[in-house]
Amino acid sequence: MQAQVILVTLATALSVIAPVSYTVSIIRGRARPHRMTRLAVLVAMALTFFSLLSSGANMGILLLAGTFFVNCICIFALSMWRGMGGDNLADRACFVLALGGLTCWQISGSPLLGIAFAIFADLVAYIPAFVKAWRYPETESPWFYVGSGLAALLGLMAYPLSPESAFQIYIVLCSATMLICLYHKHLTDWNYENKDQ
């Protein structure tokens, strides 16, 4: 039980620290979040949080999702000021698909199905951000994704796996994908350097 409390406490702390560091990065002009992604993620995170709440998810998952939800509100507001993108057809298409996932949740009436549709909506919402990070890695802060991924992983380790754990697994995978987008050039350079030796 003590290990569980420690893991949940660390996960919660990281889920607060990561977006705070991202917020500071945005305010300083170092990170430029994708506007449409941030709007869709905000809507999806609201869906995720309320789905988890109504499904009776454990406290670790609820703390993580609730903290992410509040952080999404702040980051979206900042993206309107310092962000980029959100004005082309592909961005809008991803947003519409994300809204479609959210609509499916409302129609289904099932909390667990809602989590699945929320993950779908969030993933589709992140496509423009993945593309932006791949092309312009300097516009993102890796610490946000390291912290978010670790927070989700620690929360996942605190409780036995359940259907609701899919949300945490998704956050870990999404954060890892974003880090690959941010560091793909470095990984390629490192791979070529090692082949020459």
TORVO-144089 format. One record per residue (C-alpha): x, y, z; residue number from 1. Coordinates in steps of 0.02 Angstrom, whole numbers, plus 50000, padded with zeros to 5 digits. Example, Ala and Ser with C-alpha at 12.3 -4.5 7.8 and 13.67 -1.06 7.14 Angstrom:
REM residues 2
50615, 49775, 50390, 1 .
50684, 49947, 50357, 2 .
//
This chain:
REM residues 197
50000, 50000, 50000, 1 .
50143, 50120, 50040, 2 .
50221, 50090, 49868, 3 .
50053, 50130, 49789, 4 .
50042, 50296, 49881, 5 .
50220, 50341, 49829, 6 .
50187, 50297, 49646, 7 .
50024, 50395, 49641, 8 .
50107, 50544, 49728, 9 .
50252, 50543, 49604, 10 .
50133, 50524, 49456, 11 .
50027, 50668, 49516, 12 .
50179, 50778, 49547, 13 .
50246, 50742, 49372, 14 .
50076, 50773, 49294, 15 .
50080, 50947, 49373, 16 .
50265, 50985, 49342, 17 .
50266, 50933, 49157, 18 .
50131, 51055, 49098, 19 .
50198, 51193, 49210, 20 .
50367, 51176, 49123, 21 .
50276, 51175, 48956, 22 .
50179, 51330, 49005, 23 .
50340, 51420, 49051, 24 .
50415, 51365, 48885, 25 .
50264, 51435, 48791, 26 .
50268, 51600, 48885, 27 .
50455, 51618, 48848, 28 .
50421, 51585, 48664, 29 .
50520, 51422, 48657, 30 .
50371, 51306, 48630, 31 .
50232, 51343, 48507, 32 .
50089, 51219, 48532, 33 .
49979, 51172, 48387, 34 .
49814, 51265, 48411, 35 .
49694, 51139, 48334, 36 .
49779, 50996, 48425, 37 .
49763, 51088, 48589, 38 .
49578, 51123, 48561, 39 .
49540, 50943, 48514, 40 .
49646, 50876, 48657, 41 .
49552, 50988, 48778, 42 .
49385, 50920, 48718, 43 .
49451, 50741, 48719, 44 .
49526, 50761, 48892, 45 .
49360, 50825, 48958, 46 .
49278, 50669, 48885, 47 .
49413, 50557, 48958, 48 .
49403, 50631, 49131, 49 .
49213, 50623, 49142, 50 .
49211, 50446, 49067, 51 .
49338, 50387, 49196, 52 .
49240, 50473, 49333, 53 .
49077, 50389, 49283, 54 .
49159, 50217, 49259, 55 .
49222, 50212, 49439, 56 .
49406, 50217, 49393, 57 .
49536, 50210, 49531, 58 .
49603, 50367, 49614, 59 .
49771, 50358, 49523, 60 .
49689, 50366, 49353, 61 .
49567, 50502, 49409, 62 .
49706, 50612, 49478, 63 .
49807, 50594, 49319, 64 .
49660, 50628, 49204, 65 .
49594, 50771, 49310, 66 .
49764, 50854, 49317, 67 .
49787, 50833, 49130, 68 .
49613, 50908, 49101, 69 .
49652, 51066, 49201, 70 .
49821, 51080, 49115, 71 .
49739, 51062, 48944, 72 .
49630, 51213, 48982, 73 .
49785, 51318, 49022, 74 .
49887, 51257, 48874, 75 .
49745, 51284, 48751, 76 .
49725, 51463, 48813, 77 .
49912, 51493, 48789, 78 .
49909, 51412, 48616, 79 .
49788, 51546, 48559, 80 .
49921, 51674, 48606, 81 .
50087, 51589, 48562, 82 .
50036, 51437, 48461, 83 .
50044, 51394, 48278, 84 .
49942, 51299, 48149, 85 .
49761, 51252, 48151, 86 .
49713, 51342, 47993, 87 .
49735, 51216, 47853, 88 .
49621, 51079, 47786, 89 .
49718, 50934, 47864, 90 .
49710, 51015, 48037, 91 .
49524, 51043, 48019, 92 .
49496, 50865, 47957, 93 .
49586, 50796, 48110, 94 .
49480, 50906, 48222, 95 .
49319, 50847, 48139, 96 .
49374, 50664, 48158, 97 .
49415, 50698, 48341, 98 .
49242, 50773, 48365, 99 .
49170, 50618, 48279, 100 .
49254, 50510, 48410, 101 .
49180, 50617, 48547, 102 .
49008, 50607, 48467, 103 .
49020, 50416, 48460, 104 .
49054, 50415, 48647, 105 .
48897, 50517, 48679, 106 .
48794, 50399, 48572, 107 .
48867, 50241, 48651, 108 .
48822, 50287, 48829, 109 .
48958, 50169, 48892, 110 .
49098, 50240, 49002, 111 .
49225, 50111, 48940, 112 .
49178, 50139, 48759, 113 .
49193, 50324, 48798, 114 .
49373, 50299, 48852, 115 .
49409, 50208, 48688, 116 .
49330, 50347, 48585, 117 .
49422, 50477, 48689, 118 .
49587, 50391, 48651, 119 .
49541, 50387, 48466, 120 .
49494, 50572, 48470, 121 .
49653, 50619, 48562, 122 .
49762, 50519, 48442, 123 .
49682, 50599, 48289, 124 .
49698, 50769, 48372, 125 .
49884, 50739, 48397, 126 .
49920, 50700, 48213, 127 .
49947, 50885, 48168, 128 .
50059, 50905, 48321, 129 .
50161, 50750, 48273, 130 .
50184, 50821, 48097, 131 .
50232, 50993, 48168, 132 .
50355, 50915, 48290, 133 .
50432, 50808, 48153, 134 .
50457, 50958, 48039, 135 .
50497, 51089, 48172, 136 .
50561, 50999, 48328, 137 .
50623, 51163, 48400, 138 .
50441, 51217, 48426, 139 .
50408, 51089, 48562, 140 .
50473, 51055, 48737, 141 .
50527, 50875, 48765, 142 .
50508, 50891, 48954, 143 .
50320, 50903, 48939, 144 .
50313, 50734, 48854, 145 .
50444, 50653, 48965, 146 .
50350, 50709, 49120, 147 .
50178, 50660, 49053, 148 .
50239, 50490, 48996, 149 .
50324, 50454, 49162, 150 .
50172, 50513, 49259, 151 .
50061, 50394, 49161, 152 .
50185, 50251, 49181, 153 .
50199, 50276, 49370, 154 .
50010, 50285, 49384, 155 .
49998, 50125, 49283, 156 .
50120, 50038, 49401, 157 .
50022, 50091, 49557, 158 .
49866, 49987, 49522, 159 .
49826, 49820, 49440, 160 .
49788, 49832, 49254, 161 .
49606, 49862, 49212, 162 .
49510, 49916, 49057, 163 .
49527, 50097, 49117, 164 .
49717, 50076, 49111, 165 .
49705, 50094, 48922, 166 .
49707, 50282, 48948, 167 .
49874, 50277, 49040, 168 .
49950, 50157, 48914, 169 .
49897, 50274, 48775, 170 .
49977, 50425, 48863, 171 .
50142, 50329, 48879, 172 .
50139, 50281, 48694, 173 .
50085, 50454, 48636, 174 .
50223, 50537, 48737, 175 .
50352, 50415, 48668, 176 .
50291, 50449, 48491, 177 .
50308, 50637, 48516, 178 .
50485, 50614, 48584, 179 .
50530, 50513, 48429, 180 .
50460, 50654, 48321, 181 .
50565, 50780, 48418, 182 .
50726, 50681, 48413, 183 .
50715, 50586, 48248, 184 .
50854, 50691, 48172, 185 .
50968, 50657, 48319, 186 .
50926, 50471, 48313, 187 .
50967, 50465, 48128, 188 .
51130, 50559, 48154, 189 .
51177, 50443, 48297, 190 .
51137, 50290, 48190, 191 .
51248, 50351, 48048, 192 .
51391, 50393, 48168, 193 .
51385, 50218, 48242, 194 .
51388, 50136, 48070, 195 .
51549, 50228, 48027, 196 .
51640, 50157, 48177, 197 .
//
